[in-house]
Structure formats: C-alpha cells, structure tokens
Amino acid sequence: MQVGKVIVIKTIDKHISSDTFSDIYLLYGDENYLKKLYRDRLSQAILKEPLSGNMNYRYYNSGDADPDAIAAQAATAPFFSDTMLIVVEDSGLFKRSSSLAEELENRAEETKIIFIENEVDKRNSLYKYIKANGFVCEINHLNDNDLLSFIAGHLGKSGCMITKRAAIQLINKVGTDMLMLINEMDKLSAYAGDTKQIDIPEVEAVCTTMLSGKIFQMMDYIVSGKRNEAISLYNDLIALKENPSSILYLLTRHLNMLLIMKENIDESDAVCAKKMGVPPFSIKKYRAQQKAYSRAMLLKLIDACVSTDEDFKTGKTDAQMGTLMLIVKLSGDVSKRP
C-alpha cells in the first residue's frame, strides 16, 4: 500500500479499476457531488454487493458518528465475507479531539473505512493517522476548464451541444455546485428538443438564477449608482421569499471580495481567484466593480454591513427594512464616492 500521500481523484479511479484499495480513505472538500460520487463508486467496488441490508456495511452520519462505536465496528470481522465496509460522513471528528486514531490500530484486517467530510484540521490526530496509513483526497470545486468540460460532457450524453459562452453564462447564473448544474442542464436538454443546440437564449429562457448570481446583478446596479434598479431587484427577491439575512450576508461577502480584489489588483486572475475562493472567469467582473470604490470606502461599507447585522441580532431594526436601507446607502451618489 502506498503510504502518506495526498492524492488526486484519478488515483482513486486507478484503485477502482485495479481492484486494489487502501484500508482507509478520507475525501474532503466543498464539492459535494464529486464526494458522494466517489463515496458510492468506492463503496460498490470495495464491497461488490448491494449496500442496502448488507450485514457487512455500516453507515454513520453526523450525530450518530460515535468514535467508540466506529472503533468497535472496525474491529469486528465480516460475516461470511472478505470485507467489512464502514462509511462515516459529516462526523466532525477531524475538527475535534478523539481517541479514534489510536483505536483504529486494532481494526480487523478485512475492514475498509471511507470518511467523507466538508472541512478538516490537518493538525488533527485522525487526519494525520489517515494521511500516514491511508489515502487523503481533497475534492473542491472544479477549475474553469474542467467545469466547462463537465458541462459539455454531461449535455453530450443526451446528444446536446452547448456553446462556450452559453456554458459560462450557465455557471454565472447557477454557480459552480455540480448538483445544481446537473439539474439545470437536464432542464436545458429537455428544452433544446430536436435541435440539440444550446446557446445563451436557451440558458436565459430555462435556467434559474441562484441568489448569489442575483447579488452580482444587484452589485452591478449599486456600483453604477442605479438605486431604483437595486431596490426593485431587492423587492423582487423578498417577493420570492428570499431571506433578508441571506441577502445581507452575500452583500457583505461580495464587498469583502471587492476589497481583496482591490488589494491584489496587480496580481494575475489565477492568483486573485485563489485568494478569493472564486472561479477565475468571474475575476473580470470583480475587477470592474472594485473601480467604483476606494479601499477606505469599501472598509466603511463593510463596517456598515456588520453594523446592520448587529442591529438585526439585537432587535434594533427589522431585517427586511434594515437590508433595504443598507442597499440605499450602498447605492448612494456615485459622484460622492472617494
């Protein structure tokens, strides 16, 4: 077994194709679709039997992921089988102290374990144990090229062709979450009908713009001083039952992104995207929007967002009205901006 290596997804593909597996896997990161895809692929390949009702399969999730129970199950020999498979998901064990790393030393040699997590602390003893004795794979959102290839490939399965500009617009509207993209692509595929051709008009006609995409549109209005349009969009979001607190959070996050962009304006798109945690293709928009503000003004506006949030929590203002007044403040007279 190869030890102590942080691997990429392609290595897991090789494990599956060669039927040679690590004793313990840790898959973590923010791309839920890929994590669950490889959880299921590994589970089926390792156990080689249906999981439902299988006496040699145990699944633990969040609240029931007790370290002692997991350790006891790991030490149990399989029932008339070569393998005992344990899947542990969203346990939080990689962000708190436990004795599980030590207890796993006593696991049965037939036991295989797959951990699925969103976040890990690399100083955690369990993380260090798996890195030294198993395989660790960080699975985050795909980069631009891989995401565009994924979109083209998924639509290609139904015989559809999508232009690059339409694929980029799809990401702008929906975001980078692959499950959300798949849902919208399935709608596009049905809408395309016999033509099998998808361009920007089809994306605009069919695909739902996620809240984060509408915040980008709202910020376009705000930075150009289009107060009425920004307020109208906000009222539309409220009519659609969007939570004012969520809108405030995304506005605050967006302003923080503009601040990071301004402070790194001379860096490449790739460097800025990494620092901001956004896809590189979106950097152009952030570069354009940050020009509307000085660094001092961005800090002042972010402080206003924080104050508004505090007013919500202390009951000084109503969430809906407080966010509206903040939007009015943000979209003030462009000529007065420093």
N, C-alpha and C positions, 0 to 999 in steps of 0.2 A: 504494500500500500504506500502511496506517495504521501509524505507527511509534511504538515506545516505550510501548506501553500494556499494562498488566497486565489481562487480560480475564477475563470470566466464561464459563462453558460456553455460554451462549446465543449468544455471538458466534461460537463455533465452529460451532454449528448454522447460523447465517446464512452462514458461509463455505461450508459443505457445500451448502446449498440454492441458493446463488447461483453455485456453482462458481468461486469466487474465493478463492484461497488465499495465505497467507503463504509466504515461502520457507522459514522455519524456525519450528517450534513447540517449546515446552518445556512439558510437562504434568508437574506435580509435586505431591506431597502424600501423604496417608495413605489415601485411598480407592482401593484397587487396582481394584475393579470398574469404577468410572467411568473411571479412567485407561485401562484396557485397552479398555473400550467405545469411547472416543473415539479411541484409537490405531487400532483396527480400522476405525471409521467414516471417519476421515480418510484412512487408507491406501487403502481401497476407492474413496473419492470422488476422491482425487488421481490414482491410477494407472489406475482404470477398467478394470482387467484382473485376473485371478486372480493372487494373490501367489506361490503355490507354483510353483517352477521358472521364475519370471519373471527374465529377464536384466537387467531394469531395476529390480530390487528387491534391496536388501541389508539384512540384519538383523544387528546387533551387540548382544551381551549380555554384561554384566559383564566377565569375563576377556578376551574377545576384542575389547573396545572400545578398540582401539589408536588414539590420536589421529592418527598418521601414516596409518594405513590408511583411517580415516574421511575424512581430508582428501583423500587420493588418489582415493578413490571419488567424493567430492563434485565433484572437478574433471573427472571422466570424463563425456563426453557420452553420452546414452542411445542404445541400439541400436534403430534404426528405430522410434522413439517420441518423443513430445513431452516425456516426463518420466522422470527418474531419481529414485526414491524410496529414501531411506535412513532406517531406523528404528534408533535407539540406545536401549537400555533398561538401567537399573541400572548405568550406566557408572562412576559415582563421579567423573566429570570435573568436576562442579560443586562438588566439595569438595577439589579439589587443583589445583595449578598445571599448566598445559599451554599449548602454543602454538596450540591448535586454533582459537581465536578469530581469530588473525591469518591462519591458513591458510585459513579459510573465506572470506576475502575473494577467494580465487582459485577459488571453486566455479563450476561451469558454470551458466549462467543457467537451464537446464532442471532443475536439481537442487532437490528438496524434501527437507527433513530434519525428522524428528519425534524429539525426545528425551523419554524417559519416566524420571522419577526419583522416589525417595522423598523425599530431602532435598536442598536446595541451600544454598550460601553465597552470599548476594546481593552479597558483595564480590568474588566470583569473576569473572575476566575473561570467561569464556564466558557466564555468566549476563548480565553487563552487555551483551555483544555481542548476544545474542538479544533482550534487552529493547529495545535500540536499533534492531534490524534485523528483528525478527520478532514473534512473539506468545508471551507467557508466561501460563500459566493455572495457578493453584494450585487443586488439587482435593482437598479434605478431606472428612471425614465430613459428611453432610447434617445440617442443623439438625432440631429436633424435628418441626416441621410438614411439612417436605419428606420426612423419613423416614417419617412416618405416611402421607403421600400416596403415597409409593413403594410401601409395603406394600399399601395399598388398591388401587392401580392394578395391581400385579403379580397379586394374587389375583383382581382383577376380570377379568383376561384369561381366567381359567378359569371365570368366572361365579360366583365365591365372594364373599360379603360377610363382612367381619370387623368386630367392634365396636371402638371406640377403646380401650376398656380391655383388650381382648384383644391389640390391636396393641402397646400399651405393655408388657404382660406378655411378649409375644414378644421385644421389644427387651431387656427386663430379663434374660431367660433366655439370649438368643443374643448380645447385643451389637449394635454398630452396623455391623459389617462386612457389606456388602451381599451378597457371595457367600455368606456363612454364612446370612444371612436368606433368600436365594432358595432355598437347599437346604431350609431348614425350612418355608418357605411351600409348596414343592412337595409336601412330606410332608403338610402341613395340607390342601392342596387335594384330595389323594387320599383322605385320611381323612374329609373332610366328606361325600364321596359325593353322593347326590342332594339332600340338604338344602341344600348350598352355604352353610351358615351356620357361622361360626366365632366362638366366644366363649372365655372363659378355660378352661373344662373341656377343650375341644379342644386348646388350646395346652399345657395341663398334661399331657394324655394322650400327645401326639405329640412335642413339641419337646424337644430335648436341651439341658440347661442347661450352658453353657460354664463353664470353670474360673473365669473372672472373676466370673460370677454366683454360683457356689458360695462364692467368697470373701466376697461380700457377705452371704450367708446365715451363713457362719461368723462374720463380724464381728458380725452381729446377736446370735448366741449369746454371743460374747465380751463385748460391751459390757453385756449384761444378766447377766453372771456365770454363764451356763449352761455350765459347764466340761465336764460329761459329754457334752452335745449337741455342743459344739465338737470334742471329742476323737473322738466317734463319726463325725462328718462327715469329719474328717481321715482316720480309718482307712478310711472308705468310698472316699475319693479315692485313697489308697495302694493299696487293693484294685483300683481301676480303672486302676492303673499310672500315675497322675499323678506327676510328678517332684517330690520334696520341695523342691528348689531353686526350682522354678517357684512352688510354693505360698508359700515364704518371700518370694520377690520380690513377689508380688501382695499379700501381707500388709503388707510394708514400704511398698509403693506406696499401699495403702489408708490406712495410718496417716499417711503424708505428706499425702494428700488431706484427712484429718480435721484435720490441723494447718493447712493452707491455709484450710479452711472456718472453723476457729475464729478465725484471724487476720483473716478477712474477713466475720465473722458479720453485720455491719450492711449489707453490700453486697447488691444485688439478686441473684436467682437467675442472671440472664443474665451479670452481671459475674463471679460466682463460677464459673460453668460455663466461662467463657473462661479464667480464671486456672488452673483445674484441668484443663482439656482434656477435659471430660466433657459429655455431653448435659444440657441444663437440667432435663429431667424427673427426673434422678437426684439433683439437689441436695437435694430434700426428705429423702432417706434419709441423706445426709451430715450435714445439719443436725441430724437426730435423733440420729445416732450420736455426734457430737462432744460432746454434752452429758454423756456418761459420763466425760469426761476433762478435766483441766485442761491448759493448754498445757505446763506443766512435766512432767506425766505423759506426754503424747504424745511430747515430746522424749526422755524416758527410755526409752519403749518402742521408739521408732525406733532409739535407740542400741543397745538390746538386740538388735534385728533385725540391725543392722550387725555387732555382735559375733558373733552366731550365724553369719552368712555368713562372717566371717573364720575362725571355728572350722572350718567346712566345708573351706575352701580350704587351711587349714594342717594338716588331718588331726586336729585335736584332738577332733572329735566326728563321729559318723555323721550324715549329712544327715537321714535319716528320724527318728532319735531326737532330734536337735537341734531340728528343727522342732516335734516333739511337745512337748518341754519348753518351747519358746517359747510355744506355744499355752496350755499350763498356766499359764505366767507371765502372759500377756496376759489370761486369763480369771479372774484372781485375785479375791478377795473384793471385791465392789463397794463395800461399806461402808468399805473401807480406802483407796479412791481419793481423792486430794486434790481 
